[in-house]
Amino acid sequence: MNRTAFNRFLALSRFAQKRHGHGHHVANPGPPCNFDMMPVPFQSYKKVYGELQGKFNTYLAVSAVFFASSFATAIYTNLFAFEEAIRPPQSYRNRQ
């Protein structure tokens, strides 16, 4: 490498270091986290657990009904083409 190419390489590498944050130190990261910043529970565990489980069970039931209805619709409209895959091919005259 000649000297100008080497100087250009050094300049680009310094630019890349600045661009990607290399060599940059945070001066003040802020106060340290401790347990004083954690939320304090104000309701009983059993009550909150029951409410959340009721909500999640409702989501589960609705999604199961939606899946069953969409799967039944797919079978009714012959989306998976079960009959064509199982039976032998028909005569050319009988095809529609």
Residue pairs with C-beta under 8 A, 6 or more apart in sequence:
1 9
16 22
17 23
18 24
41 48
74 80
75 82
